[in-house]
Amino acid sequence: MGLQFMSGVVEMGECPYCSHEWTYQEKLLGYALKPRTRIRCPRCREYLEPSTLTILYDYVAIIGLALMVFLLIPIMGWPVPVSIALSVLLLGVYMAVFLPLTIRFKRYRYNMKE
């Protein structure tokens, strides 16, 4: 359903090869919880890589999360169990909400000589 731009980036969670619209569960289990640089589309089985914008969002979110966990929460002076629970909650929000809802895939063309 998404429009394909000149750069090859398509709408969030859509395969640039077969236009398969990834479900939330596929994005969560197939991308967010697996530490890989590329994954396969469940429909066409082509390898997909996250777009540059997705990687930028990940870096910004990780830096923000790290600042909150390592700087802001300790400065607040809350008891240790509350600080740990808040840190785990923030990590859960990042993994379950932010990562799956900001993923975009891009078709890369590499100049490889055979």
N, CA and C atoms as an extended XYZ file, in Angstrom:
342
Properties=species:S:1:pos:R:3:atomname:S:1:resname:S:1:resid:I:1 pbc="F F F"
N         0.807       -1.194        0.000 N   MET     1
C         0.000        0.000        0.000 CA  MET     1
C         0.853        1.263        0.000 C   MET     1
N         2.073        1.155        0.477 N   GLY     2
C         2.937        2.330        0.578 CA  GLY     2
C         3.556        2.690       -0.750 C   GLY     2
N         3.895        3.947       -0.895 N   LEU     3
C         4.560        4.403       -2.091 CA  LEU     3
C         6.041        4.120       -1.996 C   LEU     3
N         6.617        3.695       -3.115 N   GLN     4
C         8.042        3.440       -3.124 CA  GLN     4
C         8.742        4.703       -3.591 C   GLN     4
N         9.681        5.157       -2.799 N   PHE     5
C        10.409        6.368       -3.126 CA  PHE     5
C        11.595        6.032       -4.007 C   PHE     5
N        12.224        7.078       -4.537 N   MET     6
C        13.368        6.897       -5.417 CA  MET     6
C        14.501        6.138       -4.736 C   MET     6
N        14.664        6.298       -3.451 N   SER     7
C        15.774        5.658       -2.744 CA  SER     7
C        15.506        4.185       -2.451 C   SER     7
N        14.287        3.719       -2.682 N   GLY     8
C        13.969        2.332       -2.422 CA  GLY     8
C        13.381        2.097       -1.039 C   GLY     8
N        13.203        3.135       -0.240 N   VAL     9
C        12.604        2.985        1.079 CA  VAL     9
C        11.094        2.980        0.909 C   VAL     9
N        10.444        2.061        1.580 N   VAL    10
C         8.987        1.983        1.487 CA  VAL    10
C         8.387        2.273        2.850 C   VAL    10
N         7.086        2.220        2.919 N   GLU    11
C         6.363        2.514        4.159 CA  GLU    11
C         6.850        1.617        5.289 C   GLU    11
N         6.530        2.030        6.510 N   MET    12
C         6.994        1.302        7.689 CA  MET    12
C         6.525       -0.148        7.662 C   MET    12
N         7.484       -1.052        7.797 N   GLY    13
C         7.173       -2.465        7.904 CA  GLY    13
C         6.690       -3.099        6.626 C   GLY    13
N         7.061       -2.578        5.488 N   GLU    14
C         6.631       -3.160        4.223 CA  GLU    14
C         7.852       -3.651        3.460 C   GLU    14
N         7.762       -4.853        2.912 N   CYS    15
C         8.860       -5.435        2.157 CA  CYS    15
C         9.010       -4.685        0.829 C   CYS    15
N        10.217       -4.225        0.484 N   PRO    16
C        10.402       -3.506       -0.782 CA  PRO    16
C        10.362       -4.421       -2.000 C   PRO    16
N        10.404       -5.736       -1.798 N   TYR    17
C        10.383       -6.670       -2.920 CA  TYR    17
C         8.968       -7.114       -3.272 C   TYR    17
N         8.211       -7.547       -2.252 N   CYS    18
C         6.881       -8.114       -2.525 CA  CYS    18
C         5.747       -7.294       -1.924 C   CYS    18
N         6.063       -6.176       -1.268 N   SER    19
C         5.083       -5.288       -0.629 CA  SER    19
C         4.299       -5.967        0.487 C   SER    19
N         4.900       -6.980        1.099 N   HIS    20
C         4.262       -7.650        2.239 CA  HIS    20
C         4.242       -6.686        3.414 C   HIS    20
N         3.068       -6.430        3.961 N   GLU    21
C         2.917       -5.557        5.123 CA  GLU    21
C         3.157       -6.392        6.375 C   GLU    21
N         4.255       -6.123        7.053 N   TRP    22
C         4.616       -6.882        8.239 CA  TRP    22
C         3.641       -6.575        9.366 C   TRP    22
N         3.247       -7.607       10.095 N   THR    23
C         2.393       -7.421       11.258 CA  THR    23
C         3.266       -6.985       12.434 C   THR    23
N         2.614       -6.517       13.497 N   TYR    24
C         3.354       -6.133       14.686 CA  TYR    24
C         4.138       -7.323       15.233 C   TYR    24
N         3.528       -8.500       15.266 N   GLN    25
C         4.189       -9.691       15.791 CA  GLN    25
C         5.405      -10.056       14.947 C   GLN    25
N         5.307       -9.976       13.627 N   GLU    26
C         6.446      -10.275       12.762 CA  GLU    26
C         7.581       -9.278       12.992 C   GLU    26
N         7.230       -7.999       13.180 N   LYS    27
C         8.262       -6.997       13.428 CA  LYS    27
C         8.910       -7.203       14.788 C   LYS    27
N         8.103       -7.551       15.782 N   LEU    28
C         8.645       -7.750       17.125 CA  LEU    28
C         9.514       -9.002       17.185 C   LEU    28
N         9.003      -10.128       16.702 N   LEU    29
C         9.737      -11.383       16.793 CA  LEU    29
C        10.802      -11.527       15.706 C   LEU    29
N        10.570      -10.930       14.552 N   GLY    30
C        11.504      -11.089       13.444 CA  GLY    30
C        12.601      -10.057       13.384 C   GLY    30
N        12.373       -8.882       13.962 N   TYR    31
C        13.386       -7.830       13.886 CA  TYR    31
C        13.836       -7.352       15.258 C   TYR    31
N        12.913       -6.963       16.091 N   ALA    32
C        13.265       -6.307       17.352 CA  ALA    32
C        13.985       -7.236       18.324 C   ALA    32
N        13.610       -8.488       18.394 N   LEU    33
C        14.192       -9.389       19.384 CA  LEU    33
C        15.355      -10.214       18.854 C   LEU    33
N        15.705      -10.068       17.582 N   LYS    34
C        16.828      -10.814       17.014 CA  LYS    34
C        17.947       -9.845       16.661 C   LYS    34
N        19.095       -9.991       17.285 N   PRO    35
C        20.197       -9.066       17.002 CA  PRO    35
C        20.894       -9.394       15.685 C   PRO    35
N        20.296       -8.995       14.594 N   ARG    36
C        20.858       -9.244       13.266 CA  ARG    36
C        20.862       -7.943       12.476 C   ARG    36
N        21.703       -7.910       11.465 N   THR    37
C        21.702       -6.733       10.604 CA  THR    37
C        20.732       -6.883        9.451 C   THR    37
N        20.377       -8.107        9.115 N   ARG    38
C        19.389       -8.313        8.053 CA  ARG    38
C        18.530       -9.512        8.404 C   ARG    38
N        17.318       -9.518        7.867 N   ILE    39
C        16.374      -10.601        8.128 CA  ILE    39
C        15.700      -10.973        6.813 C   ILE    39
N        14.951      -12.051        6.819 N   ARG    40
C        14.244      -12.495        5.616 CA  ARG    40
C        12.778      -12.130        5.704 C   ARG    40
N        12.234      -11.752        4.575 N   CYS    41
C        10.797      -11.499        4.488 CA  CYS    41
C        10.082      -12.841        4.632 C   CYS    41
N         9.032      -12.914        5.450 N   PRO    42
C         8.334      -14.191        5.621 CA  PRO    42
C         7.568      -14.632        4.377 C   PRO    42
N         7.304      -13.719        3.448 N   ARG    43
C         6.536      -14.084        2.265 CA  ARG    43
C         7.433      -14.429        1.083 C   ARG    43
N         8.337      -13.537        0.693 N   CYS    44
C         9.144      -13.771       -0.507 CA  CYS    44
C        10.532      -14.339       -0.188 C   CYS    44
N        10.914      -14.384        1.092 N   ARG    45
C        12.175      -14.935        1.566 CA  ARG    45
C        13.411      -14.162        1.097 C   ARG    45
N        13.232      -12.928        0.633 N   GLU    46
C        14.365      -12.067        0.282 CA  GLU    46
C        14.959      -11.496        1.558 C   GLU    46
N        16.261      -11.249        1.518 N   TYR    47
C        16.904      -10.618        2.669 CA  TYR    47
C        16.578       -9.131        2.690 C   TYR    47
N        16.227       -8.629        3.859 N   LEU    48
C        15.899       -7.225        4.045 CA  LEU    48
C        16.864       -6.614        5.046 C   LEU    48
N        17.173       -5.355        4.847 N   GLU    49
C        18.018       -4.626        5.777 CA  GLU    49
C        17.275       -3.380        6.212 C   GLU    49
N        17.475       -2.959        7.460 N   PRO    50
C        16.804       -1.733        7.909 CA  PRO    50
C        17.344       -0.523        7.168 C   PRO    50
N        16.484        0.454        6.955 N   SER    51
C        16.900        1.669        6.259 CA  SER    51
C        17.802        2.510        7.163 C   SER    51
N        18.457        3.465        6.575 N   THR    52
C        19.336        4.367        7.319 CA  THR    52
C        18.544        5.137        8.368 C   THR    52
N        17.333        5.538        8.052 N   LEU    53
C        16.489        6.259        8.997 CA  LEU    53
C        16.153        5.389       10.210 C   LEU    53
N        15.896        4.117        9.992 N   THR    54
C        15.616        3.199       11.091 CA  THR    54
C        16.831        3.066       12.008 C   THR    54
N        18.009        2.951       11.422 N   ILE    55
C        19.235        2.847       12.213 CA  ILE    55
C        19.460        4.133       12.997 C   ILE    55
N        19.182        5.280       12.389 N   LEU    56
C        19.317        6.564       13.081 CA  LEU    56
C        18.348        6.631       14.267 C   LEU    56
N        17.091        6.225       14.061 N   TYR    57
C        16.121        6.186       15.157 CA  TYR    57
C        16.607        5.280       16.286 C   TYR    57
N        17.182        4.127       15.929 N   ASP    58
C        17.696        3.210       16.944 CA  ASP    58
C        18.794        3.859       17.772 C   ASP    58
N        19.734        4.528       17.117 N   TYR    59
C        20.820        5.183       17.847 CA  TYR    59
C        20.301        6.277       18.779 C   TYR    59
N        19.379        7.079       18.288 N   VAL    60
C        18.812        8.145       19.116 CA  VAL    60
C        18.081        7.550       20.320 C   VAL    60
N        17.307        6.492       20.096 N   ALA    61
C        16.568        5.864       21.192 CA  ALA    61
C        17.512        5.216       22.195 C   ALA    61
N        18.553        4.556       21.726 N   ILE    62
C        19.494        3.906       22.640 CA  ILE    62
C        20.250        4.940       23.466 C   ILE    62
N        20.672        6.032       22.835 N   ILE    63
C        21.367        7.091       23.572 CA  ILE    63
C        20.429        7.716       24.605 C   ILE    63
N        19.188        7.988       24.230 N   GLY    64
C        18.215        8.533       25.178 CA  GLY    64
C        17.939        7.586       26.327 C   GLY    64
N        17.792        6.294       26.013 N   LEU    65
C        17.570        5.288       27.045 CA  LEU    65
C        18.770        5.190       27.987 C   LEU    65
N        19.968        5.206       27.426 N   ALA    66
C        21.176        5.134       28.256 CA  ALA    66
C        21.298        6.361       29.158 C   ALA    66
N        20.985        7.534       28.631 N   LEU    67
C        21.032        8.740       29.457 CA  LEU    67
C        20.048        8.657       30.611 C   LEU    67
N        18.862        8.155       30.336 N   MET    68
C        17.858        8.032       31.399 CA  MET    68
C        18.295        7.012       32.445 C   MET    68
N        18.769        5.845       31.993 N   VAL    69
C        19.113        4.767       32.925 CA  VAL    69
C        20.371        5.092       33.722 C   VAL    69
N        21.383        5.666       33.069 N   PHE    70
C        22.666        5.865       33.756 CA  PHE    70
C        22.843        7.252       34.371 C   PHE    70
N        22.055        8.232       33.952 N   LEU    71
C        22.203        9.573       34.515 CA  LEU    71
C        20.972       10.044       35.281 C   LEU    71
N        19.831       10.065       34.639 N   LEU    72
C        18.638       10.655       35.237 CA  LEU    72
C        18.108        9.839       36.425 C   LEU    72
N        17.977        8.533       36.246 N   ILE    73
C        17.418        7.703       37.317 CA  ILE    73
C        18.317        7.712       38.562 C   ILE    73
N        19.646        7.576       38.428 N   PRO    74
C        20.480        7.650       39.647 CA  PRO    74
C        20.441        9.014       40.336 C   PRO    74
N        20.294       10.088       39.570 N   ILE    75
C        20.249       11.429       40.161 CA  ILE    75
C        18.980       11.616       40.998 C   ILE    75
N        17.901       10.944       40.608 N   MET    76
C        16.637       11.109       41.328 CA  MET    76
C        16.699       10.577       42.749 C   MET    76
N        17.614        9.674       43.054 N   GLY    77
C        17.781        9.187       44.413 CA  GLY    77
C        16.688        8.263       44.902 C   GLY    77
N        15.999        7.593       43.987 N   TRP    78
C        14.962        6.649       44.391 CA  TRP    78
C        15.598        5.382       44.939 C   TRP    78
N        14.842        4.579       45.664 N   PRO    79
C        15.369        3.287       46.140 CA  PRO    79
C        15.778        2.403       44.955 C   PRO    79
N        16.724        1.515       45.208 N   VAL    80
C        17.273        0.671       44.144 CA  VAL    80
C        16.201       -0.159       43.436 C   VAL    80
N        15.280       -0.817       44.141 N   PRO    81
C        14.262       -1.602       43.415 CA  PRO    81
C        13.406       -0.748       42.469 C   PRO    81
N        13.082        0.466       42.881 N   VAL    82
C        12.286        1.345       42.016 CA  VAL    82
C        13.105        1.752       40.796 C   VAL    82
N        14.373        2.063       40.983 N   SER    83
C        15.243        2.446       39.870 CA  SER    83
C        15.410        1.291       38.878 C   SER    83
N        15.594        0.096       39.396 N   ILE    84
C        15.740       -1.077       38.521 CA  ILE    84
C        14.443       -1.339       37.767 C   ILE    84
N        13.307       -1.251       38.455 N   ALA    85
C        12.009       -1.473       37.801 CA  ALA    85
C        11.764       -0.440       36.705 C   ALA    85
N        12.099        0.808       36.962 N   LEU    86
C        11.931        1.855       35.947 CA  LEU    86
C        12.855        1.626       34.759 C   LEU    86
N        14.069        1.185       35.007 N   SER    87
C        15.010        0.884       33.921 CA  SER    87
C        14.497       -0.268       33.067 C   SER    87
N        13.985       -1.312       33.706 N   VAL    88
C        13.434       -2.457       32.973 CA  VAL    88
C        12.197       -2.031       32.182 C   VAL    88
N        11.363       -1.199       32.763 N   LEU    89
C        10.184       -0.698       32.068 CA  LEU    89
C        10.579        0.107       30.829 C   LEU    89
N        11.564        0.974       30.951 N   LEU    90
C        12.023        1.756       29.798 CA  LEU    90
C        12.603        0.862       28.708 C   LEU    90
N        13.361       -0.154       29.090 N   LEU    91
C        13.899       -1.094       28.112 CA  LEU    91
C        12.768       -1.860       27.429 C   LEU    91
N        11.758       -2.252       28.188 N   GLY    92
C        10.607       -2.953       27.607 CA  GLY    92
C         9.838       -2.088       26.628 C   GLY    92
N         9.660       -0.820       26.960 N   VAL    93
C         8.981        0.104       26.036 CA  VAL    93
C         9.790        0.256       24.755 C   VAL    93
N        11.095        0.357       24.897 N   TYR    94
C        11.960        0.466       23.715 CA  TYR    94
C        11.839       -0.769       22.829 C   TYR    94
N        11.922       -1.968       23.436 N   MET    95
C        11.898       -3.210       22.663 CA  MET    95
C        10.511       -3.534       22.103 C   MET    95
N         9.453       -3.268       22.866 N   ALA    96
C         8.115       -3.691       22.462 CA  ALA    96
C         7.339       -2.634       21.691 C   ALA    96
N         7.699       -1.365       21.848 N   VAL    97
C         6.933       -0.309       21.187 CA  VAL    97
C         7.777        0.426       20.154 C   VAL    97
N         8.894        0.961       20.577 N   PHE    98
C         9.668        1.824       19.686 CA  PHE    98
C        10.251        1.070       18.490 C   PHE    98
N        10.963       -0.034       18.740 N   LEU    99
C        11.594       -0.762       17.644 CA  LEU    99
C        10.596       -1.261       16.599 C   LEU    99
N         9.551       -1.988       16.975 N   PRO   100
C         8.642       -2.495       15.944 CA  PRO   100
C         7.873       -1.401       15.197 C   PRO   100
N         7.600       -0.275       15.843 N   LEU   101
C         6.778        0.744       15.194 CA  LEU   101
C         7.583        1.749       14.378 C   LEU   101
N         8.909        1.658       14.386 N   THR   102
C         9.708        2.587       13.592 CA  THR   102
C        10.530        1.899       12.508 C   THR   102
N        10.333        0.606       12.306 N   ILE   103
C        11.141       -0.127       11.328 CA  ILE   103
C        10.700        0.180        9.904 C   ILE   103
N        11.687        0.455        9.081 N   ARG   104
C        11.493        0.598        7.638 CA  ARG   104
C        12.570       -0.250        6.975 C   ARG   104
N        12.216       -0.889        5.889 N   PHE   105
C        13.182       -1.710        5.177 CA  PHE   105
C        13.584       -1.018        3.887 C   PHE   105
N        14.786       -1.332        3.433 N   LYS   106
C        15.287       -0.726        2.208 CA  LYS   106
C        15.942       -1.802        1.365 C   LYS   106
N        15.783       -1.668        0.064 N   ARG   107
C        16.441       -2.567       -0.873 CA  ARG   107
C        17.780       -1.939       -1.235 C   ARG   107
N        18.839       -2.605       -0.859 N   TYR   108
C        20.173       -2.104       -1.159 CA  TYR   108
C        20.708       -2.809       -2.388 C   TYR   108
N        21.399       -2.070       -3.209 N   ARG   109
C        22.071       -2.638       -4.377 CA  ARG   109
C        23.562       -2.413       -4.181 C   ARG   109
N        24.274       -3.504       -4.023 N   TYR   110
C        25.709       -3.418       -3.809 CA  TYR   110
C        26.447       -3.586       -5.120 C   TYR   110
N        27.518       -2.862       -5.281 N   ASN   111
C        28.364       -3.003       -6.466 CA  ASN   111
C        29.393       -4.083       -6.190 C   ASN   111
N        29.023       -5.290       -6.514 N   MET   112
C        29.907       -6.423       -6.262 CA  MET   112
C        30.327       -7.024       -7.606 C   MET   112
N        31.613       -7.261       -7.735 N   LYS   113
C        32.116       -7.911       -8.955 CA  LYS   113
C        32.145       -9.404       -8.739 C   LYS   113
N        31.668      -10.117       -9.734 N   GLU   114
C        31.636      -11.577       -9.615 CA  GLU   114
C        32.803      -12.206      -10.315 C   GLU   114
